[in-house]
Amino acid sequence: MTPTHILLLIIGYFLLLMLISYFTGKNDSNLDFFRAGNQSPWFLVAFGMIGASLSGVTFISVPGGVKAESFGYMQVVFGYLVGYIVIAFLLMPIYYRLNVTSIYEYLEERFGKVSYKTGAFFFFISKVLGASFRLFLVAIVLQQFIFDAMGIRFEVTVTISIFLIWVYTYKGGVKTIIWTDSLQTAFMLVSVALSIYFINQRLGWDLGQFLASEELKAYNKIFFVDDFFARNHFVKSFLGGMFIAICMTGLDQDMMQKNLTCRSLKDAQKNMISFSIVLVMVNFFFLLLGALLFIYAQKMNIGVPTMDGVPKTDLLFPEIAINSGLGPVVAITFLLGLIAAAYSSADSALTSLTTSFCVDVLDIEKKPETEQKALRKKVHVAMGALLIVVIILFKYVLERNVIDGVLTVATYTYGPLLGLFTFGIFTKQKVKDRYVWLVALLSVALIYGISQIPMVYFGGYQIGYELLPVNGLLTFLGLWLIRDKRIVGQDKGDQ
């Protein structure tokens, strides 16, 4: 496919999204933008969340990571499953009981205003960095395979991408996203299935032969239990995955905002459980695809693409799909899957950032009704501009595999949220609210310091995603130190 053909495909895709936006955004109310009128069918939310959870990171970076990690990522995915169960039966009942728009309103009800603002701040940082990671990955693919040939700079690619997301979300918000996510999930799953089929066909295999092949055995190791000191040991990966799911879904306004649009708590729980089971299977197919890509590349003498002279395994999937002669069907479905993967997470991130900033920072619900809609739209523009700046900065500072980068950021920014919610749910203690922000910042600083200690000082122990629960524990301990003598249910007094 030529860059012009690819560009026309992207334009057609966005026209379809804008058509959906036209029908779902007619009301243009803050209630629809923030909560979809609390009328979303649970099964639609569940299906759409698959695409939002996978994103462009899973679509490209998980297959690209098979070379170095084999199928070890499944250890993290199994942890996700347990985390989603915790979300469904521990966190969701709290959110529905309080009838919140922003989940961080719970922290105000439990501890006070400073805790509320602290939680919202850490979500904001987490989501800006996480969404930027995801969009950066897709932007470099579009740049390498389309826009470089047209002489268009990376900065322009990013700006156009964010602008298009803004266009189809600025009226309908989460109501639009519930529907666009479902469409994007369908494109993504079809893309993976067809890629596996056509690559196997080119290799002269059917699916059964591929699964039984000796070549696959070089990549399909799932459980790593030999060396507890290793970064990818099963216990560390599983527990890390569980806490990542709890934090990046259950304590994340972006993901919970969609769940809160369901008609009832029971519907939201059905959504979460069905979504989590399907997500495990989908991630396994992404890893199968990754192994198939490296097998195919070896047999066809296809090298790993480079960017600025550095090999990038994240780019192998697009290289094979577009440039290895598999045919237009694979190229078209890959591109549709890639675009869907990118924007299914980016559009909801932009909407949730707008929601959180409006509700948590600006207290928009306390403003005169005549001002609320205009204020929301101004914030929506500002959040888009912020994402553009951060993504462009990543081009000059990001070196690691993107899926690893996303999860590493989570260990720092979601840790204080984990500690705050855990302390609130599992104790009856109050805290001196005015010091909560300091506890959260000190916890992050300590975790960063621990991560920088050479592993030789730990006897060769490699620190991985377990830093997230450790971060939460440090925050919990800090809150215990600033607790006051009263418990929940007593008069608050002066905190």
N, C-alpha and C positions, 0 to 999 in steps of 0.2 A: 504494500500500500504506500502511496505517496503521501507526503505531509499534507498536501491539499485534501486528499480523500479523508485523512484522519481528522482534519479540522472540520470538514463538512459533517462528519459523524458526530463530533462533539457539539456542533451547533444544533444538529437535529435532536440530540439528547436533551439539551437545555431547553429547546422549544417544547419538548414533551413535559419537562418539569414545570415550565411556566404555565402550561395549560392546566396542569393539576393545581398550581398555585392560584390560578384565576378562579377556579370553582371552590376551592377550600378557603380562600381569603376574602370572599365577598363581604363578610360581616366586619372584618378589620377591627375587632374589639380587643381590648386587653385580655378579657376573659378567654377568648379563643386563642390569642397569641400565647398566653402563659399556660393555659390548662385545657385547651380544646373543648371547653364547655363541659368537661367531665363526661363525655359521651363516646369515648373511643372504644370500639370492640376489642376485647382482650386478645383475641387471636391475631388481629391485625397488628397490635402493638408488639406481640411476641415475635411475629415474623419479621417486622421491621427492625426490631432490636438486634436481630442476628447480624444484619448488615452494619448497623451502627457500632456493634461491639467488635466486629472483624476489622473494618476500616481498611484503608490502603496499606496499613502496616502489615496486617495479617495476609492480605492478598499478595504482597510482594516479598516482604521481609521474612515471614515465616518459611515459605518455600526456600528462600535464599539462605536461611540459617541452617538448613539440613546438612550442608557440607561439613560444618564445624560441630554441630550439636546432635546429629542424627535425629531421632524422634524424641529426644529428651524433653522437648517443649510440652509433650503430652503430660508429663509429670505436673507441670504447672496447670495445665488444663483440667486435670482431675481435681486439683485444689480449687479451681474456679467453681466446679460443680458443688462442692460442699459450701463454698462461700455464698453461692446463690440461694441455697436452702436457708442459710442463716438470714439472708436479706428478706426472703419471703415470709418467714415466720417470727422474726424478731424486730426488724426495722420497719417493714411495711405497716404492721398494725399501729405503730407509734405515729407514723406520718398520717395515716388515714384518721386516727383518733383526733389528732390536732387540726386536721383539715388545712394543712399548710400549702402555700404556693411555693415558697422556698423551704427546703428541708432544714436549713440552718435556723429557721424560726424556732425549732425545738430547743436549740441551745439558749435562746433568750428566755424561753419559758422555764427551762431547767436551771440556768445559772445567772443570766443577766445580759445586759446589752453588750458589754465588752466581749464576752464569750461568743455571742451571736456574730459580732463583726469580725472576730478572729477566725471563726469557722468559715465565714463567707470569703474572707481574704485568702485563706489557704486554698479554697476551691478555685477562686479566681486565678491564682497563680498556676495551680495544677492544670486547669483547663486551657489557659492560654498556651502553656508550654506543650501540653499533650496534643491539642488540636494543631498546633504549629508543626510539631514533629510529623504528624500524619499528613498534613497538607504539603509539607516540604518534600516528603518522599515521592508523592505523586507529581509534584511540580518538576522535580529533577527528571523524572521519566518523560513527561511531556516535553520538557526542554530538550532532552537528548535526542528524542525520536521525532520531534515535530518542529519546534520553534527555532532550534539552532540552524536548521536548514533554511529557515525563512529569514534569518538574521534578526530575530526578535530576542531581546535580552531577557534573562531570568526574572528580573524585577518586574518587567511588563507581564510576563506569564503569570506571576503570583497575583499581581494587581487585578488582572482580568478574571482570574479564578475566583477571588474573593468577591469581586463585584457581581459576578453572575449568581453566586450563592445569596448575596444580599438581595438581589432583584426578586428571586422567587420565595424568599422567606419574610420580606419586610412587612407583609400584611397578615398572612395566616399564621406565622410562627410555628408553634408545635403542632397545631392542627394540620398545617400543610405537611410537616415533616412526618407525621404518622403515616401518611399516604405515600410520600416520596420515598421514605425508607423501605417500604414494602416493595415498591418497584425496583429500587436499587439492590435490595437483597436478592430478588429474583434474577436480575442481570448477573450478579456476582456468582451465584451458585451455578447458573447455566454455563458461565464462562469456564469455571473450574472443571465441570463435568465434560464439556466439549474438548477442553485442552487435554485432559487425561485420555479421552477417547482417540483423538486424532494423533497424538504423539505415540500412543501404543500402536495405532494402525501403521504409522510410518516405520516403527520398529518391527512390525510383523507379529505383534503380540495381541492377544485379547486380554481383558482385565485379569482373568484367572492366571494366565501365563506370567503376566507381570508380577502378580502377588506371590507366585511360586518361584520367581527367578532368583538366581544366585546373585545377580547384580543388586537387587533390592536388599539382600541381606547385609550388604555393606553399609546400609543407611538406617535400617529399621529397628535399631536398639532403642527401647523406650525407657527402661528402668536402669538407673545408675546408682548402685548401692555398694560398690566395692570400697570407695574411698570417701569417708564422711567429710574429710577436709576439702574435697573438691567442691567447686562452686555449684555444680549441677547434681549433687547428691539428691536422691529421691525425697528424703525428709525435708530438706531445705527448700527444694523446688515446690513440693506439695503444699507446705505451710505458707510459703511465699505466695503461691497462686491463690490459696484460700483468702489470705488477707488482702491481696491485690483486688480480688473480686469484690470483697466486702467494701473496700475503700473506693475503688474506681467505678463501682456500680452503685452499691448501697449508700455510700456517703457522698455521691456525686450528683449534683443538681441536674446535670445533663441527662443521665440515664434515668434517674428517679422522676424527672419531670414528665417523661412519657408514661411511666407507670401510674402516676397520679392522675392521668387523664382517663383512666378506666372508670367504669360506672360504680364499682364497689371494691372493697378490699379482697373479697373472694375472687373476683375477676382478675385483679392485679396479681394475686398469688398463683392462679392458674397460668397466667402469662409468664411469670418468672420461672416456674418449674418446667413448663414445656420448652421455653426458650433455652434453658440451661442444658437440657438433655440433647436437643438438636445441635447446640453449639459445640458440644464435645465431639459429635460425629463429624461436623463440618470441619473443625480444626484438624481432625485426623486425615481427612481427604486433602487438606492443604499440605500436610506433610508428605502424603503419598505423591502429590504433584511435585513437591520439591525434590524428592528422590528421583522421580521420573525425569525431571529437567536435567539433573546432573548426569544421569545415565545417558540420556539422549545427547547431551553436550559432549560427553566423552566419546561416544560412538561416532558422532558426526564431526569431531574435531572443532567444536565451537568453544572459543575461549570466553572466560568471564569478562564482561565489559569493564572498562575502566572509566573513572571520572577524575579529571585532573591528575592522570597518571597512576591512580590508586585503584586496584581491582575492587569492584562493588558487586558482591553476589546478589544484592537486592535487584540488580538490573538484568539478571540472567533470564528471568521469566519474560520480560518484555522483549529482550533480544531474540529469544527463540520464537516467541509468538509472532513477532512482526517481521523479522529478517531471516529466518531459517528456511523459508520455502514451504511451510506447512499449509499454506493456502489462505485465501481471504476469510474463510469462516472462522478459523482460529484467531486471525488478526483482529477481525471485527468484534468477536465475542470477548477477546482479551481486553480490548480498549473499552468496550462497554462495561465490562466487569471492573476495570481499573477506575474508570470515571465514577462508577457507582460506589465503589469502595471508598474513594476519596471523599465524595460529597455526602455520603450517608452519615459520616461522622462529623464532617466539617459544618454542614448546615445546622445540625442539632447543637454543636458546640457554640456556634454564633448565636443561636437562639437562647441557649441556656446562659451564656455570658450576659446577654442583654437582660434576661429575666433576673438573674442574680444581682446585677448592678442596679437595676431599677428597684427591685424589692428590698434587697439587703443593704444597699448603700444609700439610695436616694429616697427610700420609703415612699415609693410612688403611690401606694394605696392610700396614703394620708394626704396626697395632693388633691387640689380641686379636680373634679372629673373632667372639666374642660381642658385641663393641661396635660392629663395623663397620656393620651395617645401621642401627642406631639413630642413629649419628653421621651417616650419609649422609642420613637423613630430616630430621634437624635442620638440616643445611646446605641441603637443598632448600627448606625453609621460609624460611630466612634469605635465600637468593638471590631468592626471589619477593618478599619484603618490600623488598629493595634495588631491584629493578626498578620497583616501585610508586613509590617515592620519586623516582627519577630521571625517570620519565615525567612525573610531576606537575610537577617543576621545569621540564621542557622547555616546558610550556604558557606559562610566563612569560618564557622567554629565547629561544625558537627563532623565527627570522624567515625563514630561507632555504628554498628548495625542498628537500624532504627528501632526495631522491636525491643532491643536491649536498652536503647536510650529512653524510650517511653516508660518502661518498667523501672528503670533506675531513677528517673525523675519522681515517679510515684513514691519511692521509698522515702524521699525527703518531704514532699509536699502533702501527702495524704496521712503521714504519721500523726501529726497533731490532731487531725480530724478523728482518726481512730481512737486516740487517747481521750479526747473530749467526749465522744459518744459512748465509749465503753464506761468511762467514769460516771456519766449521767445515767446510764441504763442499769449498771450493776452495783451502784452504791446509792445511798440515800443522803450522802453528804452534800452540803453546800460548799461553795468556795468563795474566796475573796476575789470577786469578779474582776476588779481593776488590775489584777496581776496576771490574768490568764494569758494575755498576749505575750508577756515576757517568758512564761513557762514554755509556750509553743516555740518561740524563737530560739530559746536555749536548747530545747530538745533537738531542733534541726541542726544547730551548730555542733552539738555533741555527736550526732550521727555523722555529719560530714567529717568531723575530726577522726572518728573511728574508721570511716571508709578510707581515709588517707594513710592509715598506719600500714606499713609494709607487712605482708603476710608472714614474713620470717619471724616476726614478733609474736605471732599466734601459732607458732610451731608448724607453719605451712598451711594453716586453715585459710581457705578462700571465702571471703564474705560475698554473699549473693543477695537474693531478694529478702532474706530474713531480716535485713535492716528495717524493713517496714514495720513488722510487729515490735521490734526493739524500739523503734522510734515512738510507736504508740505507747509502749510500756514506760518509756522515759517521761512522756507527757502525762501519763496516768500518775506516776510517782510524784511529778511536779505538782499536779493538782492536789494530791493528797497532802503535800507539804503546805499548801496555801488554803486548805480546808478551814472552815470555821466550825464552831461547836454545835451549830444548829443543823437540823436535818430537814429534808423535804417535808413539807406539811406544816412547819413552824413559820411564824412570822418572819418575813425576809429581813426587815430592819435595814441598816446601812451596810451594804457590802463594800 
